[in-house]
Amino acid sequence: MAARSHPTLAEAVRDLGIRQSALVTQINRLQEDLGQPLFERAERGRAMKLTRFGKRVAAAAQTIPAEEMPRR
């Protein structure tokens, strides 16, 4: 969910300090597990943004107490 505040995956990986392939793999796995896309990917002139489902997942993730979140 850390990528959601960035307009592109490239900007997200720079800020997060990970490789783009790792972020794409994580997003794809989560989308596969949940059965729906989380993001509308960026296209020229348009930023990536959460889908309606992605917004619901993000809202639910915010309700998880910090002590239960996986550590990096």
KOLGU-4560 file (N, C-alpha, C; in nm, 3 decimals, padded with zeros to 5 digits):
<recs>
<n_xx: 00.082 n_yy: -00.119 n_zz: 00.000 ca_xx: 00.000 ca_yy: 00.000 ca_zz: 00.000 c_xx: 00.087 c_yy: 00.126 c_zz: 00.000 mol: A seq: 1 type: MET>
<n_xx: 00.215 n_yy: 00.110 n_zz: 00.027 ca_xx: 00.304 ca_yy: 00.226 ca_zz: 00.026 c_xx: 00.313 c_yy: 00.289 c_zz: -00.112 mol: A seq: 2 type: ALA>
<n_xx: 00.288 n_yy: 00.213 n_zz: -00.216 ca_xx: 00.299 ca_yy: 00.265 ca_zz: -00.353 c_xx: 00.181 c_yy: 00.355 c_zz: -00.391 mol: A seq: 3 type: ALA>
<n_xx: 00.073 n_yy: 00.348 n_zz: -00.318 ca_xx: -00.049 ca_yy: 00.417 ca_zz: -00.360 c_xx: -00.037 c_yy: 00.568 c_zz: -00.364 mol: A seq: 4 type: ARG>
<n_xx: 00.054 n_yy: 00.627 n_zz: -00.289 ca_xx: 00.064 ca_yy: 00.772 ca_zz: -00.286 c_xx: 00.156 c_yy: 00.828 c_zz: -00.394 mol: A seq: 5 type: SER>
<n_xx: 00.207 n_yy: 00.741 n_zz: -00.481 ca_xx: 00.298 ca_yy: 00.785 ca_zz: -00.586 c_xx: 00.228 c_yy: 00.779 c_zz: -00.722 mol: A seq: 6 type: HIS>
<n_xx: 00.260 n_yy: 00.874 n_zz: -00.810 ca_xx: 00.193 ca_yy: 00.875 ca_zz: -00.940 c_xx: 00.239 c_yy: 00.765 c_zz: -01.035 mol: A seq: 7 type: PRO>
<n_xx: 00.360 n_yy: 00.712 n_zz: -01.016 ca_xx: 00.410 ca_yy: 00.605 ca_zz: -01.102 c_xx: 00.484 c_yy: 00.502 c_zz: -01.016 mol: A seq: 8 type: THR>
<n_xx: 00.499 n_yy: 00.383 n_zz: -01.073 ca_xx: 00.576 ca_yy: 00.280 ca_zz: -01.003 c_xx: 00.722 c_yy: 00.322 c_zz: -00.991 mol: A seq: 9 type: LEU>
<n_xx: 00.775 n_yy: 00.390 n_zz: -01.092 ca_xx: 00.915 ca_yy: 00.434 ca_zz: -01.087 c_xx: 00.938 c_yy: 00.527 c_zz: -00.967 mol: A seq: 10 type: ALA>
<n_xx: 00.847 n_yy: 00.618 n_zz: -00.943 ca_xx: 00.861 ca_yy: 00.707 ca_zz: -00.827 c_xx: 00.845 c_yy: 00.630 c_zz: -00.697 mol: A seq: 11 type: GLU>
<n_xx: 00.755 n_yy: 00.534 n_zz: -00.696 ca_xx: 00.734 ca_yy: 00.454 ca_zz: -00.575 c_xx: 00.860 c_yy: 00.376 c_zz: -00.539 mol: A seq: 12 type: ALA>
<n_xx: 00.924 n_yy: 00.313 n_zz: -00.638 ca_xx: 01.042 ca_yy: 00.233 ca_zz: -00.606 c_xx: 01.159 c_yy: 00.320 c_zz: -00.562 mol: A seq: 13 type: VAL>
<n_xx: 01.171 n_yy: 00.440 n_zz: -00.619 ca_xx: 01.276 ca_yy: 00.531 ca_zz: -00.573 c_xx: 01.255 c_yy: 00.567 c_zz: -00.427 mol: A seq: 14 type: ARG>
<n_xx: 01.132 n_yy: 00.598 n_zz: -00.391 ca_xx: 01.101 ca_yy: 00.636 ca_zz: -00.253 c_xx: 01.113 c_yy: 00.519 c_zz: -00.157 mol: A seq: 15 type: ASP>
<n_xx: 01.073 n_yy: 00.401 n_zz: -00.201 ca_xx: 01.074 ca_yy: 00.283 ca_zz: -00.115 c_xx: 01.210 c_yy: 00.215 c_zz: -00.110 mol: A seq: 16 type: LEU>
<n_xx: 01.297 n_yy: 00.247 n_zz: -00.205 ca_xx: 01.430 ca_yy: 00.188 ca_zz: -00.206 c_xx: 01.433 c_yy: 00.041 c_zz: -00.245 mol: A seq: 17 type: GLY>
<n_xx: 01.342 n_yy: 00.001 n_zz: -00.335 ca_xx: 01.339 ca_yy: -00.137 ca_zz: -00.383 c_xx: 01.343 c_yy: -00.136 c_zz: -00.535 mol: A seq: 18 type: ILE>
<n_xx: 01.361 n_yy: -00.254 n_zz: -00.593 ca_xx: 01.362 ca_yy: -00.267 ca_zz: -00.739 c_xx: 01.218 c_yy: -00.268 c_zz: -00.792 mol: A seq: 19 type: ARG>
<n_xx: 01.201 n_yy: -00.214 n_zz: -00.912 ca_xx: 01.068 ca_yy: -00.210 ca_zz: -00.972 c_xx: 01.012 c_yy: -00.350 c_zz: -00.989 mol: A seq: 20 type: GLN>
<n_xx: 01.097 n_yy: -00.445 n_zz: -01.027 ca_xx: 01.049 ca_yy: -00.583 ca_zz: -01.046 c_xx: 00.994 c_yy: -00.640 c_zz: -00.915 mol: A seq: 21 type: SER>
<n_xx: 01.057 n_yy: -00.606 n_zz: -00.803 ca_xx: 01.009 ca_yy: -00.656 ca_zz: -00.673 c_xx: 00.872 c_yy: -00.597 c_zz: -00.640 mol: A seq: 22 type: ALA>
<n_xx: 00.855 n_yy: -00.468 n_zz: -00.666 ca_xx: 00.726 ca_yy: -00.405 ca_zz: -00.637 c_xx: 00.616 c_yy: -00.461 c_zz: -00.727 mol: A seq: 23 type: LEU>
<n_xx: 00.646 n_yy: -00.475 n_zz: -00.855 ca_xx: 00.548 ca_yy: -00.530 ca_zz: -00.949 c_xx: 00.510 c_yy: -00.671 c_zz: -00.909 mol: A seq: 24 type: VAL>
<n_xx: 00.608 n_yy: -00.751 n_zz: -00.869 ca_xx: 00.580 ca_yy: -00.888 ca_zz: -00.825 c_xx: 00.489 c_yy: -00.888 c_zz: -00.702 mol: A seq: 25 type: THR>
<n_xx: 00.517 n_yy: -00.800 n_zz: -00.605 ca_xx: 00.435 ca_yy: -00.794 ca_zz: -00.485 c_xx: 00.292 c_yy: -00.751 c_zz: -00.518 mol: A seq: 26 type: GLN>
<n_xx: 00.278 n_yy: -00.651 n_zz: -00.602 ca_xx: 00.144 ca_yy: -00.604 ca_zz: -00.640 c_xx: 00.070 c_yy: -00.715 c_zz: -00.715 mol: A seq: 27 type: ILE>
<n_xx: 00.136 n_yy: -00.778 n_zz: -00.810 ca_xx: 00.072 ca_yy: -00.885 ca_zz: -00.886 c_xx: 00.029 c_yy: -01.002 c_zz: -00.798 mol: A seq: 28 type: ASN>
<n_xx: 00.113 n_yy: -01.040 n_zz: -00.703 ca_xx: 00.076 ca_yy: -01.149 ca_zz: -00.610 c_xx: -00.045 c_yy: -01.112 c_zz: -00.526 mol: A seq: 29 type: ARG>
<n_xx: -00.045 n_yy: -00.990 n_zz: -00.475 ca_xx: -00.157 ca_yy: -00.947 ca_zz: -00.393 c_xx: -00.286 c_yy: -00.942 c_zz: -00.476 mol: A seq: 30 type: LEU>
<n_xx: -00.277 n_yy: -00.890 n_zz: -00.598 ca_xx: -00.395 ca_yy: -00.886 ca_zz: -00.684 c_xx: -00.445 c_yy: -01.027 c_zz: -00.715 mol: A seq: 31 type: GLN>
<n_xx: -00.351 n_yy: -01.119 n_zz: -00.738 ca_xx: -00.389 ca_yy: -01.257 ca_zz: -00.766 c_xx: -00.456 c_yy: -01.320 c_zz: -00.643 mol: A seq: 32 type: GLU>
<n_xx: -00.399 n_yy: -01.297 n_zz: -00.526 ca_xx: -00.457 ca_yy: -01.352 ca_zz: -00.403 c_xx: -00.597 c_yy: -01.296 c_zz: -00.377 mol: A seq: 33 type: ASP>
<n_xx: -00.616 n_yy: -01.167 n_zz: -00.405 ca_xx: -00.744 ca_yy: -01.102 ca_zz: -00.377 c_xx: -00.843 c_yy: -01.117 c_zz: -00.492 mol: A seq: 34 type: LEU>
<n_xx: -00.793 n_yy: -01.154 n_zz: -00.610 ca_xx: -00.882 ca_yy: -01.180 ca_zz: -00.723 c_xx: -00.927 c_yy: -01.058 c_zz: -00.800 mol: A seq: 35 type: GLY>
<n_xx: -00.868 n_yy: -00.942 n_zz: -00.772 ca_xx: -00.909 ca_yy: -00.820 ca_zz: -00.843 c_xx: -00.790 c_yy: -00.725 c_zz: -00.851 mol: A seq: 36 type: GLN>
<n_xx: -00.789 n_yy: -00.638 n_zz: -00.953 ca_xx: -00.680 ca_yy: -00.540 ca_zz: -00.961 c_xx: -00.693 c_yy: -00.434 c_zz: -00.852 mol: A seq: 37 type: PRO>
<n_xx: -00.578 n_yy: -00.389 n_zz: -00.803 ca_xx: -00.575 ca_yy: -00.284 ca_zz: -00.701 c_xx: -00.547 c_yy: -00.147 c_zz: -00.761 mol: A seq: 38 type: LEU>
<n_xx: -00.472 n_yy: -00.145 n_zz: -00.872 ca_xx: -00.431 ca_yy: -00.020 ca_zz: -00.934 c_xx: -00.473 c_yy: -00.013 c_zz: -01.079 mol: A seq: 39 type: PHE>
<n_xx: -00.503 n_yy: 00.107 n_zz: -01.123 ca_xx: -00.508 ca_yy: 00.138 ca_zz: -01.266 c_xx: -00.370 c_yy: 00.192 c_zz: -01.294 mol: A seq: 40 type: GLU>
<n_xx: -00.294 n_yy: 00.122 n_zz: -01.377 ca_xx: -00.155 ca_yy: 00.159 ca_zz: -01.402 c_xx: -00.144 c_yy: 00.292 c_zz: -01.474 mol: A seq: 41 type: ARG>
<n_xx: -00.033 n_yy: 00.360 n_zz: -01.450 ca_xx: -00.008 ca_yy: 00.490 ca_zz: -01.511 c_xx: 00.007 c_yy: 00.475 c_zz: -01.662 mol: A seq: 42 type: ALA>
<n_xx: -00.048 n_yy: 00.571 n_zz: -01.733 ca_xx: -00.030 ca_yy: 00.582 ca_zz: -01.877 c_xx: 00.022 c_yy: 00.721 c_zz: -01.903 mol: A seq: 43 type: GLU>
<n_xx: 00.072 n_yy: 00.744 n_zz: -02.020 ca_xx: 00.125 ca_yy: 00.877 ca_zz: -02.051 c_xx: 00.025 c_yy: 00.986 c_zz: -02.014 mol: A seq: 44 type: ARG>
<n_xx: 00.074 n_yy: 01.077 n_zz: -01.932 ca_xx: -00.010 ca_yy: 01.189 ca_zz: -01.893 c_xx: -00.108 c_yy: 01.161 c_zz: -01.781 mol: A seq: 45 type: GLY>
<n_xx: -00.112 n_yy: 01.037 n_zz: -01.734 ca_xx: -00.204 ca_yy: 01.000 ca_zz: -01.625 c_xx: -00.128 c_yy: 00.926 c_zz: -01.518 mol: A seq: 46 type: ARG>
<n_xx: -00.155 n_yy: 00.959 n_zz: -01.394 ca_xx: -00.091 ca_yy: 00.890 ca_zz: -01.281 c_xx: -00.163 c_yy: 00.759 c_zz: -01.254 mol: A seq: 47 type: ALA>
<n_xx: -00.090 n_yy: 00.663 n_zz: -01.195 ca_xx: -00.157 ca_yy: 00.540 ca_zz: -01.151 c_xx: -00.246 c_yy: 00.577 c_zz: -01.033 mol: A seq: 48 type: MET>
<n_xx: -00.352 n_yy: 00.503 n_zz: -01.017 ca_xx: -00.441 ca_yy: 00.528 ca_zz: -00.904 c_xx: -00.507 c_yy: 00.398 c_zz: -00.862 mol: A seq: 49 type: LYS>
<n_xx: -00.556 n_yy: 00.399 n_zz: -00.741 ca_xx: -00.625 ca_yy: 00.281 ca_zz: -00.689 c_xx: -00.757 c_yy: 00.261 c_zz: -00.761 mol: A seq: 50 type: LEU>
<n_xx: -00.791 n_yy: 00.135 n_zz: -00.784 ca_xx: -00.924 ca_yy: 00.102 ca_zz: -00.834 c_xx: -01.022 c_yy: 00.118 c_zz: -00.717 mol: A seq: 51 type: THR>
<n_xx: -01.146 n_yy: 00.105 n_zz: -00.744 ca_xx: -01.247 ca_yy: 00.111 ca_zz: -00.637 c_xx: -01.218 c_yy: 00.002 c_zz: -00.533 mol: A seq: 52 type: ARG>
<n_xx: -01.186 n_yy: -00.118 n_zz: -00.582 ca_xx: -01.151 ca_yy: -00.228 ca_zz: -00.493 c_xx: -01.024 c_yy: -00.196 c_zz: -00.415 mol: A seq: 53 type: PHE>
<n_xx: -00.925 n_yy: -00.138 n_zz: -00.483 ca_xx: -00.799 ca_yy: -00.100 ca_zz: -00.418 c_xx: -00.821 c_yy: -00.002 c_zz: -00.304 mol: A seq: 54 type: GLY>
<n_xx: -00.915 n_yy: 00.090 n_zz: -00.323 ca_xx: -00.947 ca_yy: 00.186 ca_zz: -00.217 c_xx: -01.006 c_yy: 00.115 c_zz: -00.096 mol: A seq: 55 type: LYS>
<n_xx: -01.089 n_yy: 00.015 n_zz: -00.122 ca_xx: -01.147 ca_yy: -00.061 ca_zz: -00.010 c_xx: -01.040 c_yy: -00.140 c_zz: 00.064 mol: A seq: 56 type: ARG>
<n_xx: -00.946 n_yy: -00.200 n_zz: -00.010 ca_xx: -00.837 ca_yy: -00.276 ca_zz: 00.053 c_xx: -00.750 c_yy: -00.181 c_zz: 00.135 mol: A seq: 57 type: VAL>
<n_xx: -00.717 n_yy: -00.064 n_zz: 00.079 ca_xx: -00.634 ca_yy: 00.033 ca_zz: 00.151 c_xx: -00.702 c_yy: 00.078 c_zz: 00.280 mol: A seq: 58 type: ALA>
<n_xx: -00.832 n_yy: 00.102 n_zz: 00.274 ca_xx: -00.905 ca_yy: 00.144 ca_zz: 00.394 c_xx: -00.903 c_yy: 00.033 c_zz: 00.499 mol: A seq: 59 type: ALA>
<n_xx: -00.920 n_yy: -00.091 n_zz: 00.456 ca_xx: -00.917 ca_yy: -00.203 ca_zz: 00.549 c_xx: -00.777 c_yy: -00.219 c_zz: 00.609 mol: A seq: 60 type: ALA>
<n_xx: -00.673 n_yy: -00.201 n_zz: 00.528 ca_xx: -00.536 ca_yy: -00.216 ca_zz: 00.576 c_xx: -00.503 c_yy: -00.112 c_zz: 00.682 mol: A seq: 61 type: ALA>
<n_xx: -00.562 n_yy: 00.005 n_zz: 00.673 ca_xx: -00.536 ca_yy: 00.110 ca_zz: 00.771 c_xx: -00.594 c_yy: 00.078 c_zz: 00.907 mol: A seq: 62 type: GLN>
<n_xx: -00.685 n_yy: -00.017 n_zz: 00.914 ca_xx: -00.746 ca_yy: -00.053 ca_zz: 01.042 c_xx: -00.665 c_yy: -00.159 c_zz: 01.117 mol: A seq: 63 type: THR>
<n_xx: -00.562 n_yy: -00.213 n_zz: 01.052 ca_xx: -00.478 ca_yy: -00.315 ca_zz: 01.116 c_xx: -00.383 c_yy: -00.245 c_zz: 01.213 mol: A seq: 64 type: ILE>
<n_xx: -00.383 n_yy: -00.285 n_zz: 01.338 ca_xx: -00.292 ca_yy: -00.222 ca_zz: 01.435 c_xx: -00.146 c_yy: -00.237 c_zz: 01.392 mol: A seq: 65 type: PRO>
<n_xx: -00.066 n_yy: -00.136 n_zz: 01.419 ca_xx: 00.074 ca_yy: -00.134 ca_zz: 01.377 c_xx: 00.152 c_yy: -00.256 c_zz: 01.426 mol: A seq: 66 type: ALA>
<n_xx: 00.122 n_yy: -00.304 n_zz: 01.544 ca_xx: 00.197 ca_yy: -00.419 ca_zz: 01.597 c_xx: 00.166 c_yy: -00.548 c_zz: 01.521 mol: A seq: 67 type: GLU>
<n_xx: 00.059 n_yy: -00.551 n_zz: 01.444 ca_xx: 00.027 ca_yy: -00.670 ca_zz: 01.366 c_xx: 00.077 c_yy: -00.662 c_zz: 01.223 mol: A seq: 68 type: GLU>
<n_xx: 00.132 n_yy: -00.549 n_zz: 01.182 ca_xx: 00.184 ca_yy: -00.533 ca_zz: 01.047 c_xx: 00.319 c_yy: -00.603 c_zz: 01.035 mol: A seq: 69 type: MET>
<n_xx: 00.345 n_yy: -00.666 n_zz: 00.919 ca_xx: 00.476 ca_yy: -00.729 ca_zz: 00.901 c_xx: 00.587 c_yy: -00.625 c_zz: 00.905 mol: A seq: 70 type: PRO>
<n_xx: 00.701 n_yy: -00.664 n_zz: 00.958 ca_xx: 00.816 ca_yy: -00.573 ca_zz: 00.965 c_xx: 00.900 c_yy: -00.590 c_zz: 00.840 mol: A seq: 71 type: ARG>
<n_xx: 00.964 n_yy: -00.481 n_zz: 00.797 ca_xx: 01.052 ca_yy: -00.484 ca_zz: 00.680 c_xx: 01.191 c_yy: -00.514 c_zz: 00.723 mol: A seq: 72 type: ARG>
</recs>
